[in-house]
């Protein structure tokens, strides 16, 4: 009986074209139907983190720069007054990215209801800065017709938000 149930589950979760096993997202994650299969956590982790803190605590659950690019490419971004609602172009599922600023290396919080940064897990040596830096994904909202989304290389001591992913 147990083997029979497992076989049905495996059949149900297997993509008929690729043969890849597609498990449903864990509770608290949103399936946006992205080509990579990445699921995004519904909420930020509580608090602000330096890159090393985030990497130590969450490791591979931190999104890569490519996963942020994919999210930006395949979601429609709608300003909600305190952040962006991202809606998938594939399945219309959505998640919210609040605007809550960040904390500088000197401990001063940059508060803004129109700016936010999130860490990626990608870290590299920047020879012009003479230090390790990490990619972060940031967005700035100026008005209803103008906002930017970009990957930036930032100092590891900045404290940014963390949004986790599931593969």
GUKE-45214 format. One record per atom (N, C-alpha, C): residue number from 1; residue in one letter; atom name; x, y, z. Coordinates in Angstrom, 3 decimals. Each point is the difference from the previous one (the first is absolute). Example, Ala and Ser with C-alpha at 12.3 -4.5 7.8 and 13.67 -1.06 7.14 Angstrom:
2
NODE    i  aa  at      east     north        up
NODE    1   A   N    13.190    -5.690     7.800
NODE    1   A  CA    -0.890     1.190     0.000
NODE    1   A   C     0.900     1.200     0.000
NODE    2   S   N    -0.350     1.050    -0.720
NODE    2   S  CA     0.820     1.190     0.060
NODE    2   S   C    -0.770     1.090     0.730
END
This chain:
167
NODE    i  aa  at      east     north        up
NODE    1   X   N     0.825    -1.198     0.000
NODE    1   X  CA    -0.825     1.198     0.000
NODE    1   X   C     0.869     1.262     0.000
NODE    2   X   N     1.064    -0.001     0.821
NODE    2   X  CA     0.890     1.159     0.082
NODE    2   X   C     0.681     0.263    -1.344
NODE    3   X   N     0.456    -1.054    -0.676
NODE    3   X  CA     0.647     0.154    -1.304
NODE    3   X   C    -0.975     0.562    -1.026
NODE    4   X   N    -1.250    -0.420     0.079
NODE    4   X  CA    -1.032     0.451    -0.920
NODE    4   X   C    -0.250     1.504     0.170
NODE    5   X   N    -0.111     0.463     1.232
NODE    5   X  CA    -0.211     1.427     0.275
NODE    5   X   C     1.201     0.813    -0.466
NODE    6   X   N     1.208    -0.492     0.257
NODE    6   X  CA     1.211     0.687    -0.437
NODE    6   X   C     0.039     0.116    -1.520
NODE    7   X   N    -0.367    -1.070    -0.699
NODE    7   X  CA     0.008     0.007    -1.463
NODE    7   X   C    -0.991     1.023    -0.541
NODE    8   X   N    -1.172     0.098     0.597
NODE    8   X  CA    -1.000     0.981    -0.430
NODE    8   X   C     0.526     1.414     0.251
NODE    9   X   N     0.594     0.227     1.152
NODE    9   X  CA     0.559     1.307     0.329
NODE    9   X   C     1.105     0.382    -0.978
NODE   10   X   N     0.872    -0.950    -0.310
NODE   10   X  CA     1.102     0.243    -0.928
NODE   10   X   C    -0.543     0.315    -1.388
NODE   11   X   N    -0.991    -0.722    -0.439
NODE   11   X  CA    -0.617     0.234    -1.296
NODE   11   X   C    -0.650     1.376    -0.042
NODE   12   X   N    -0.696     0.389     1.070
NODE   12   X  CA    -0.680     1.276     0.075
NODE   12   X   C     0.988     1.172    -0.015
NODE   13   X   N     1.153    -0.162     0.611
NODE   13   X  CA     0.967     1.089     0.137
NODE   13   X   C     1.060     0.022    -1.095
NODE   14   X   N    -0.054    -0.915    -0.964
NODE   14   X  CA     1.007    -0.069    -1.043
NODE   14   X   C    -0.471     0.740    -1.238
NODE   15   X   N     0.849     0.872    -0.528
NODE   15   X  CA    -0.289     0.733    -1.216
NODE   15   X   C     0.059    -0.975    -1.162
NODE   16   X   N    -1.074    -0.107    -0.774
NODE   16   X  CA    -0.061    -0.991    -1.078
NODE   16   X   C     0.944     0.308    -1.149
NODE   17   X   N     0.416     1.243    -0.147
NODE   17   X  CA     0.894     0.361    -1.090
NODE   17   X   C     1.453    -0.220     0.392
NODE   18   X   N     0.414     0.513     1.157
NODE   18   X  CA     1.407    -0.075     0.400
NODE   18   X   C     0.315    -1.208     0.868
NODE   19   X   N    -1.016    -0.582     0.624
NODE   19   X  CA     0.238    -1.107     0.924
NODE   19   X   C     0.477     0.473     1.363
NODE   20   X   N     0.121     1.312     0.172
NODE   20   X  CA     0.478     0.563     1.259
NODE   20   X   C    -1.101    -0.093     1.058
NODE   21   X   N     0.388    -0.312     1.232
NODE   21   X  CA    -0.962    -0.069     1.090
NODE   21   X   C    -0.259     1.411     0.513
NODE   22   X   N    -1.264     0.402    -0.022
NODE   22   X  CA    -0.409     1.332     0.434
NODE   22   X   C    -0.835    -0.120     1.262
NODE   23   X   N     0.625     0.221     1.140
NODE   23   X  CA    -0.726    -0.068     1.256
NODE   23   X   C    -0.751     1.306     0.226
NODE   24   X   N    -1.140    -0.054     0.651
NODE   24   X  CA    -0.714     1.242     0.289
NODE   24   X   C     0.840     0.876     0.929
NODE   25   X   N    -0.179     1.333    -0.057
NODE   25   X  CA     0.797     0.871     0.860
NODE   25   X   C    -0.282    -0.263     1.474
NODE   26   X   N     1.036     0.181     0.811
NODE   26   X  CA    -0.166    -0.133     1.451
NODE   26   X   C    -0.950     1.086     0.479
NODE   27   X   N    -0.621    -0.239     1.131
NODE   27   X  CA    -0.914     0.988     0.559
NODE   27   X   C     0.740     1.324     0.182
NODE   28   X   N    -0.647     1.070    -0.415
NODE   28   X  CA     0.616     1.311     0.126
NODE   28   X   C     0.780     0.433    -1.223
NODE   29   X   N     0.022    -0.823    -1.047
NODE   29   X  CA     0.683     0.343    -1.246
NODE   29   X   C    -1.019     0.174    -1.118
NODE   30   X   N     0.317     0.870    -0.953
NODE   30   X  CA    -0.898     0.281    -1.112
NODE   30   X   C     0.610    -0.569    -1.280
NODE   31   X   N    -0.812    -0.748    -0.738
NODE   31   X  CA     0.407    -0.515    -1.309
NODE   31   X   C    -0.456     1.000    -1.053
NODE   32   X   N     0.949     0.699    -0.582
NODE   32   X  CA    -0.300     1.007    -1.018
NODE   32   X   C     0.078    -0.576    -1.410
NODE   33   X   N     0.231    -1.308    -0.110
NODE   33   X  CA     0.077    -0.637    -1.307
NODE   33   X   C     1.236     0.388    -0.785
NODE   34   X   N     1.065     0.398     0.690
NODE   34   X  CA     1.221     0.472    -0.661
NODE   34   X   C     0.699    -1.135    -0.735
NODE   35   X   N     0.686     0.303    -1.110
NODE   35   X  CA     0.672    -1.048    -0.779
NODE   35   X   C     0.981    -0.847     0.810
NODE   36   X   N     0.669     0.586     0.986
NODE   36   X  CA     0.977    -0.751     0.806
NODE   36   X   C    -0.673    -0.922     1.007
NODE   37   X   N    -1.289     0.211     0.248
NODE   37   X  CA    -0.705    -0.766     1.026
NODE   37   X   C     0.166     0.561     1.400
NODE   38   X   N     0.690     1.124     0.137
NODE   38   X  CA     0.226     0.625     1.300
NODE   38   X   C    -1.314     0.455     0.618
NODE   39   X   N    -0.179    -0.320     1.281
NODE   39   X  CA    -1.127     0.494     0.784
NODE   39   X   C     0.549     1.048     0.962
NODE   40   X   N    -0.732     1.090     0.197
NODE   40   X  CA     0.426     1.103     0.858
NODE   40   X   C    -0.805     0.005     1.287
NODE   41   X   N     0.690     0.216     1.108
NODE   41   X  CA    -0.670     0.072     1.292
NODE   41   X   C    -0.965     1.186     0.006
NODE   42   X   N    -1.144    -0.184     0.642
NODE   42   X  CA    -1.029     1.039     0.020
NODE   42   X   C     0.456     1.263     0.718
NODE   43   X   N     0.804    -0.162     1.059
NODE   43   X  CA     0.402     1.133     0.831
NODE   43   X   C     1.510     0.074     0.146
NODE   44   X   N     0.497     1.198     0.321
NODE   44   X  CA     1.416     0.166     0.328
NODE   44   X   C     0.304    -0.724     1.304
NODE   45   X   N     1.259    -0.359     0.174
NODE   45   X  CA     0.449    -0.440     1.322
NODE   45   X   C     0.030     1.241     0.883
NODE   46   X   N    -0.235    -0.174     1.273
NODE   46   X  CA    -0.086     1.130     0.923
NODE   46   X   C     1.364     0.660     0.189
NODE   47   X   N     0.052     1.310    -0.154
NODE   47   X  CA     1.210     0.763     0.278
NODE   47   X   C     0.828     0.326    -1.228
NODE   48   X   N     1.156     0.586     0.257
NODE   48   X  CA     0.976     0.366    -1.024
NODE   48   X   C     1.265    -0.804     0.262
NODE   49   X   N     0.730    -0.364    -1.048
NODE   49   X  CA     1.162    -0.873     0.128
NODE   49   X   C     1.177     0.534    -0.797
NODE   50   X   N     1.216    -0.132     0.553
NODE   50   X  CA     1.187     0.179    -0.833
NODE   50   X   C     0.037    -1.191    -0.951
NODE   51   X   N     0.806     0.095    -1.039
NODE   51   X  CA     0.049    -1.109    -0.960
NODE   51   X   C     0.482    -1.280     0.670
NODE   52   X   N     1.062     0.127     0.823
NODE   52   X  CA     0.553    -1.209     0.647
NODE   52   X   C    -0.998    -0.635     0.960
NODE   53   X   N    -0.779     0.831     0.735
NODE   53   X  CA    -1.034    -0.546     0.883
NODE   53   X   C    -1.049    -0.761    -0.808
NODE   54   X   N    -0.442     0.610    -1.091
NODE   54   X  CA    -1.025    -0.628    -0.835
NODE   54   X   C     0.515    -1.293    -0.622
NODE   55   X   N     1.232     0.027    -0.488
NODE   55   X  CA     0.580    -1.185    -0.640
NODE   55   X   C     0.185    -1.131     1.007
NODE   56   X   N     0.468     0.334     1.201
NODE   56   X  CA     0.186    -1.013     1.043
NODE   56   X   C    -1.331    -0.597     0.440
NODE   57   X   N    -0.997     0.840     0.183
NODE   57   X  CA    -1.284    -0.464     0.518
NODE   57   X   C    -0.848    -0.717    -1.053
NODE   58   X   N     0.020     0.484    -1.249
NODE   58   X  CA    -0.930    -0.514    -1.001
NODE   58   X   C     0.656    -0.706    -1.191
NODE   59   X   N     1.289     0.254    -0.236
NODE   59   X  CA     0.741    -0.689    -1.052
NODE   59   X   C    -0.715    -0.113    -1.332
NODE   60   X   N    -0.226    -1.234    -0.475
NODE   60   X  CA    -0.579    -0.185    -1.333
NODE   60   X   C    -1.464     0.433    -0.111
NODE   61   X   N    -0.621     0.345     1.110
NODE   61   X  CA    -1.377     0.500    -0.072
NODE   61   X   C    -0.041     1.464    -0.422
NODE   62   X   N     1.166     0.684     0.036
NODE   62   X  CA     0.063     1.365    -0.525
NODE   62   X   C    -0.072    -0.081    -1.520
NODE   63   X   N    -0.750     0.880    -0.634
NODE   63   X  CA    -0.067    -0.042    -1.465
NODE   63   X   C     1.303     0.467    -0.629
NODE   64   X   N     0.273    -0.523    -1.177
NODE   64   X  CA     1.156     0.453    -0.776
NODE   64   X   C    -0.388     1.274    -0.747
NODE   65   X   N     0.997     0.659    -0.561
NODE   65   X  CA    -0.273     1.177    -0.831
NODE   65   X   C    -0.878    -0.391    -1.183
NODE   66   X   N     0.241    -1.178    -0.577
NODE   66   X  CA    -0.810    -0.460    -1.132
NODE   66   X   C    -1.456    -0.221     0.398
NODE   67   X   N    -0.241    -0.477     1.220
NODE   67   X  CA    -1.384    -0.189     0.446
NODE   67   X   C    -0.715     1.339     0.175
NODE   68   X   N     0.718     1.026     0.478
NODE   68   X  CA    -0.607     1.331     0.076
NODE   68   X   C    -0.284     0.536    -1.397
NODE   69   X   N     0.938    -0.204    -0.945
NODE   69   X  CA    -0.236     0.444    -1.381
NODE   69   X   C    -1.245    -0.668    -0.572
NODE   70   X   N    -0.135    -1.291     0.251
NODE   70   X  CA    -1.155    -0.745    -0.488
NODE   70   X   C    -1.295     0.551     0.599
NODE   71   X   N     0.007     0.282     1.296
NODE   71   X  CA    -1.174     0.556     0.664
NODE   71   X   C    -0.374     1.345    -0.633
NODE   72   X   N     0.992     0.839    -0.234
NODE   72   X  CA    -0.247     1.318    -0.596
NODE   72   X   C    -0.524    -0.123    -1.429
NODE   73   X   N     0.487    -0.978    -0.731
NODE   73   X  CA    -0.374    -0.174    -1.405
NODE   73   X   C    -1.409    -0.547    -0.169
NODE   74   X   N    -0.377    -0.960     0.837
NODE   74   X  CA    -1.260    -0.721    -0.214
NODE   74   X   C    -1.127     0.392     0.952
NODE   75   X   N     0.141     1.153     0.650
NODE   75   X  CA    -1.084     0.501     0.851
NODE   75   X   C    -0.326     1.434    -0.383
NODE   76   X   N    -1.271     0.339     0.109
NODE   76   X  CA    -0.428     1.379    -0.149
NODE   76   X   C     0.136     0.659     1.369
NODE   77   X   N     0.554     1.222     0.042
NODE   77   X  CA     0.248     0.710     1.249
NODE   77   X   C    -1.019     1.116     0.139
NODE   78   X   N    -0.752    -0.013     1.109
NODE   78   X  CA    -1.007     1.028     0.247
NODE   78   X   C     0.242     0.626     1.372
NODE   79   X   N     0.196     1.320     0.017
NODE   79   X  CA     0.248     0.730     1.240
NODE   79   X   C    -1.260     0.000     0.862
NODE   80   X   N     0.152    -0.291     1.291
NODE   80   X  CA    -1.131    -0.079     0.925
NODE   80   X   C     0.062     1.050     1.103
NODE   81   X   N     0.908     0.961    -0.093
NODE   81   X  CA     0.115     1.043     1.014
NODE   81   X   C     1.038    -0.291     1.060
NODE   82   X   N     0.263    -1.281     0.270
NODE   82   X  CA     1.025    -0.367     0.989
NODE   82   X   C     0.848    -1.165    -0.507
NODE   83   X   N     0.007    -0.177    -1.301
NODE   83   X  CA     0.759    -1.072    -0.616
NODE   83   X   C    -0.635    -0.417    -1.305
NODE   84   X   N     0.575    -1.054    -0.609
NODE   84   X  CA    -0.499    -0.463    -1.286
NODE   84   X   C    -0.708    -1.340     0.123
NODE   85   X   N    -1.108    -0.119    -0.723
NODE   85   X  CA    -0.668    -1.276    -0.190
NODE   85   X   C     0.518    -0.557    -1.312
NODE   86   X   N     0.610    -1.179     0.054
NODE   86   X  CA     0.515    -0.658    -1.194
NODE   86   X   C    -0.973    -1.098    -0.393
NODE   87   X   N    -0.464     0.038    -1.241
NODE   87   X  CA    -0.959    -0.979    -0.493
NODE   87   X   C     0.605    -0.740    -1.178
NODE   88   X   N    -0.015    -1.314     0.083
NODE   88   X  CA     0.580    -0.848    -1.039
NODE   88   X   C    -0.742     0.162    -1.321
NODE   89   X   N     0.755     0.091    -1.094
NODE   89   X  CA    -0.622     0.040    -1.324
NODE   89   X   C    -0.477    -1.389    -0.424
NODE   90   X   N     0.441    -1.035     0.726
NODE   90   X  CA    -0.362    -1.372    -0.360
NODE   90   X   C    -1.291    -0.470     0.657
NODE   91   X   N    -0.106     0.160     1.322
NODE   91   X  CA    -1.155    -0.568     0.698
NODE   91   X   C    -0.755     1.008     0.865
NODE   92   X   N     0.406     1.273    -0.049
NODE   92   X  CA    -0.649     1.091     0.738
NODE   92   X   C     0.124    -0.113     1.517
NODE   93   X   N     0.794    -0.953     0.529
NODE   93   X  CA     0.301    -0.006     1.432
NODE   93   X   C     0.858     1.217     0.305
NODE   94   X   N    -0.006     0.449     1.252
NODE   94   X  CA     0.724     1.228     0.310
NODE   94   X   C     0.668    -0.066     1.362
NODE   95   X   N     0.946     0.925     0.203
NODE   95   X  CA     0.616     0.216     1.302
NODE   95   X   C     0.286     1.474     0.149
NODE   96   X   N     0.202     0.427     1.242
NODE   96   X  CA     0.186     1.413     0.312
NODE   96   X   C     1.412     0.233     0.533
NODE   97   X   N     0.683     1.014    -0.535
NODE   97   X  CA     1.318     0.417     0.487
NODE   97   X   C    -0.155     1.363     0.665
NODE   98   X   N     0.038     0.053     1.337
NODE   98   X  CA    -0.186     1.286     0.685
NODE   98   X   C     1.207     0.917    -0.159
NODE   99   X   N    -0.266     1.289     0.050
NODE   99   X  CA     1.090     0.985    -0.028
NODE   99   X   C     0.294     0.403     1.435
NODE  100   X   N     1.198    -0.293     0.433
NODE  100   X  CA     0.342     0.256     1.403
NODE  100   X   C     1.445     0.443     0.156
NODE  101   X   N     0.608     0.506    -1.075
NODE  101   X  CA     1.358     0.506     0.088
NODE  101   X   C     1.047    -1.062     0.272
NODE  102   X   N     1.094     0.412     0.662
NODE  102   X  CA     1.109    -0.881     0.352
NODE  102   X   C     0.813     0.672     1.091
NODE  103   X   N     0.988    -0.705     0.531
NODE  103   X  CA     0.871     0.562     1.043
NODE  103   X   C     1.419     0.095    -0.550
NODE  104   X   N     0.591     1.185     0.097
NODE  104   X  CA     1.370     0.218    -0.478
NODE  104   X   C     1.003    -0.699     0.917
NODE  105   X   N     1.232    -0.070    -0.458
NODE  105   X  CA     1.065    -0.639     0.782
NODE  105   X   C     0.222     0.682     1.344
NODE  106   X   N    -0.282     1.298     0.085
NODE  106   X  CA     0.181     0.732     1.259
NODE  106   X   C    -1.198    -0.139     0.935
NODE  107   X   N    -1.009    -0.812    -0.390
NODE  107   X  CA    -1.156    -0.246     0.854
NODE  107   X   C    -1.171     0.938    -0.208
NODE  108   X   N     0.148     0.977    -0.883
NODE  108   X  CA    -1.083     0.954    -0.259
NODE  108   X   C    -0.989    -0.619    -0.985
NODE  109   X   N    -1.275     0.046     0.368
NODE  109   X  CA    -1.029    -0.560    -0.879
NODE  109   X   C    -0.428     1.034    -1.021
NODE  110   X   N     0.041    -0.402    -1.253
NODE  110   X  CA    -0.527     0.816    -1.094
NODE  110   X   C    -1.464    -0.360    -0.128
NODE  111   X   N    -0.851     0.849     0.519
NODE  111   X  CA    -1.431    -0.293    -0.057
NODE  111   X   C    -0.594     0.665    -1.221
NODE  112   X   N    -0.766    -0.752    -0.684
NODE  112   X  CA    -0.666     0.512    -1.186
NODE  112   X   C    -1.145    -0.927    -0.321
NODE  113   X   N    -1.122     0.576    -0.366
NODE  113   X  CA    -1.087    -0.876    -0.415
NODE  113   X   C     0.045    -0.234    -1.503
NODE  114   X   N     1.126     0.366    -0.625
NODE  114   X  CA     0.105    -0.186    -1.444
NODE  114   X   C     1.286    -0.729    -0.403
NODE  115   X   N     0.644    -0.677     0.942
NODE  115   X  CA     1.270    -0.652    -0.297
NODE  115   X   C     0.150    -1.255     0.833
NODE  116   X   N     0.615    -1.010    -0.566
NODE  116   X  CA     0.314    -1.199     0.761
NODE  116   X   C     1.095    -0.794    -0.705
NODE  117   X   N     0.782    -0.738     0.757
NODE  117   X  CA     1.044    -0.865    -0.544
NODE  117   X   C    -0.085    -1.374     0.641
NODE  118   X   N     0.312    -1.009    -0.781
NODE  118   X  CA     0.006    -1.399     0.449
NODE  118   X   C     1.319    -0.632    -0.403
NODE  119   X   N     0.554    -0.827     0.886
NODE  119   X  CA     1.239    -0.699    -0.317
NODE  119   X   C    -0.241    -1.145    -0.984
NODE  120   X   N     1.026    -0.250    -0.817
NODE  120   X  CA     0.106    -1.245    -0.745
NODE  120   X   C     1.063    -0.825     0.713
NODE  121   X   N     0.191    -1.245    -0.412
NODE  121   X  CA     1.056    -0.809     0.606
NODE  121   X   C     1.335     0.187    -0.714
NODE  122   X   N     0.030     0.789    -1.057
NODE  122   X  CA     1.192     0.162    -0.832
NODE  122   X   C     0.961     1.030     0.591
NODE  123   X   N     1.235    -0.441     0.233
NODE  123   X  CA     1.039     0.846     0.591
NODE  123   X   C     1.250    -0.126    -0.875
NODE  124   X   N     0.734     1.100    -0.190
NODE  124   X  CA     1.183    -0.044    -0.859
NODE  124   X   C     0.988     1.083     0.405
NODE  125   X   N     1.235    -0.157    -0.475
NODE  125   X  CA     1.057     0.968     0.269
NODE  125   X   C    -0.103     1.142    -1.000
NODE  126   X   N    -0.064     1.224     0.503
NODE  126   X  CA    -0.037     1.187    -0.840
NODE  126   X   C     1.369     0.659     0.108
NODE  127   X   N     0.807    -0.157    -1.037
NODE  127   X  CA     1.378     0.491     0.071
NODE  127   X   C     0.067     1.522     0.087
NODE  128   X   N    -0.949     0.711    -0.615
NODE  128   X  CA     0.046     1.468     0.084
NODE  128   X   C    -0.342     0.483     1.407
NODE  129   X   N    -0.846    -0.731     0.708
NODE  129   X  CA    -0.334     0.366     1.382
NODE  129   X   C     1.001    -0.600     0.984
NODE  130   X   N     0.749    -1.012    -0.440
NODE  130   X  CA     0.955    -0.662     0.882
NODE  130   X   C    -0.669    -0.771     1.117
NODE  131   X   N    -1.196    -0.538    -0.280
NODE  131   X  CA    -0.743    -0.709     1.036
NODE  131   X   C    -1.003    -0.952    -0.643
NODE  132   X   N    -0.480    -0.934     0.816
NODE  132   X  CA    -1.112    -0.834    -0.445
NODE  132   X   C    -1.273     0.828     0.034
NODE  133   X   N    -0.824    -0.200    -0.983
NODE  133   X  CA    -1.319     0.627    -0.053
NODE  133   X   C    -1.005    -1.085    -0.364
NODE  134   X   N    -1.267     0.317     0.096
NODE  134   X  CA    -1.035    -0.965    -0.356
NODE  134   X   C    -1.050     0.700    -0.844
NODE  135   X   N    -0.621    -0.778    -0.866
NODE  135   X  CA    -1.101     0.553    -0.773
NODE  135   X   C    -1.216     0.155     0.904
NODE  136   X   N    -0.659     1.111    -0.145
NODE  136   X  CA    -1.296     0.190     0.647
NODE  136   X   C    -0.979     0.411    -1.086
NODE  137   X   N    -1.256    -0.245     0.253
NODE  137   X  CA    -1.028     0.437    -0.942
NODE  137   X   C    -0.750     1.150     0.649
NODE  138   X   N    -0.034     1.131    -0.676
NODE  138   X  CA    -0.605     1.214     0.558
NODE  138   X   C    -1.051     0.541    -0.942
NODE  139   X   N    -0.941     0.712     0.565
NODE  139   X  CA    -0.940     0.737    -0.815
NODE  139   X   C    -0.292     1.337     0.651
NODE  140   X   N    -0.256     0.968    -0.854
NODE  140   X  CA    -0.310     1.361     0.422
NODE  140   X   C    -1.290     0.402    -0.692
NODE  141   X   N    -0.919     0.554     0.737
NODE  141   X  CA    -1.255     0.477    -0.580
NODE  141   X   C     0.000     1.519     0.055
NODE  142   X   N    -0.154     0.637    -1.157
NODE  142   X  CA     0.008     1.457    -0.058
NODE  142   X   C    -1.410     0.568    -0.106
NODE  143   X   N    -0.765    -0.488    -0.950
NODE  143   X  CA    -1.398     0.387    -0.148
NODE  143   X   C    -0.683    -1.079    -0.833
NODE  144   X   N    -1.269     0.211    -0.320
NODE  144   X  CA    -0.778    -1.069    -0.641
NODE  144   X   C     0.549    -0.431    -1.350
NODE  145   X   N     0.820     0.817    -0.619
NODE  145   X  CA     0.535    -0.373    -1.306
NODE  145   X   C     1.493    -0.321     0.033
NODE  146   X   N     0.662     0.192     1.142
NODE  146   X  CA     1.448    -0.166     0.045
NODE  146   X   C     0.437    -0.830     1.205
NODE  147   X   N     0.597    -1.136    -0.270
NODE  147   X  CA     0.672    -0.760     1.045
NODE  147   X   C     1.100    -0.814    -0.646
NODE  148   X   N     1.024    -0.313     0.774
NODE  148   X  CA     1.106    -0.795    -0.524
NODE  148   X   C     0.157    -1.253     0.834
NODE  149   X   N     0.479    -1.044    -0.648
NODE  149   X  CA     0.367    -1.248     0.663
NODE  149   X   C     1.392    -0.318    -0.500
NODE  150   X   N     0.891    -0.355     0.904
NODE  150   X  CA     1.369    -0.242    -0.451
NODE  150   X   C     0.751    -0.908     0.951
NODE  151   X   N     0.985    -0.683    -0.569
NODE  151   X  CA     0.971    -0.716     0.812
NODE  151   X   C     1.141     0.952     0.278
NODE  152   X   N     0.430     0.070     1.243
NODE  152   X  CA     1.092     0.877     0.394
NODE  152   X   C     1.015    -0.809     0.783
NODE  153   X   N     1.270     0.393    -0.096
NODE  153   X  CA     0.992    -0.636     0.872
NODE  153   X   C     0.161     0.892     1.224
NODE  154   X   N    -0.214    -0.612     1.160
NODE  154   X  CA    -0.012     0.757     1.249
NODE  154   X   C     0.974    -0.581     1.011
NODE  155   X   N     0.441     0.863     0.912
NODE  155   X  CA     0.897    -0.423     1.071
NODE  155   X   C    -0.708    -0.991     0.907
NODE  156   X   N     0.727    -0.978     0.467
NODE  156   X  CA    -0.574    -1.097     0.779
NODE  156   X   C    -0.540     0.437     1.357
NODE  157   X   N     0.404     1.179     0.484
NODE  157   X  CA    -0.448     0.452     1.318
NODE  157   X   C    -1.359     0.694    -0.035
NODE  158   X   N    -0.505     0.342    -1.190
NODE  158   X  CA    -1.357     0.538    -0.064
NODE  158   X   C    -0.966    -1.045     0.541
NODE  159   X   N    -1.108     0.436     0.557
NODE  159   X  CA    -1.037    -0.912     0.498
NODE  159   X   C    -1.242     0.168    -0.878
NODE  160   X   N    -0.312    -1.082    -0.710
NODE  160   X  CA    -1.139     0.000    -0.910
NODE  160   X   C    -1.000    -1.059     0.430
NODE  161   X   N    -1.148     0.034    -0.641
NODE  161   X  CA    -1.008    -1.035     0.206
NODE  161   X   C     0.423    -1.293    -0.672
NODE  162   X   N    -0.664    -1.080     0.398
NODE  162   X  CA     0.226    -1.316    -0.585
NODE  162   X   C    -1.357    -0.590    -0.367
NODE  163   X   N    -0.102    -0.469    -1.241
NODE  163   X  CA    -1.181    -0.754    -0.459
NODE  163   X   C     0.525    -1.327    -0.518
NODE  164   X   N    -0.488    -1.084     0.545
NODE  164   X  CA     0.520    -1.329    -0.316
NODE  164   X   C    -0.702    -0.624    -1.200
NODE  165   X   N     0.681    -0.991    -0.578
NODE  165   X  CA    -0.552    -0.752    -1.134
NODE  165   X   C     0.068    -1.498     0.285
NODE  166   X   N    -0.791    -0.726    -0.763
NODE  166   X  CA    -0.003    -1.464     0.052
NODE  166   X   C     0.178    -0.480    -1.428
NODE  167   X   N     0.910    -0.951    -0.177
NODE  167   X  CA     0.226    -0.558    -1.343
NODE  167   X   C    -0.965    -1.110    -0.300
END
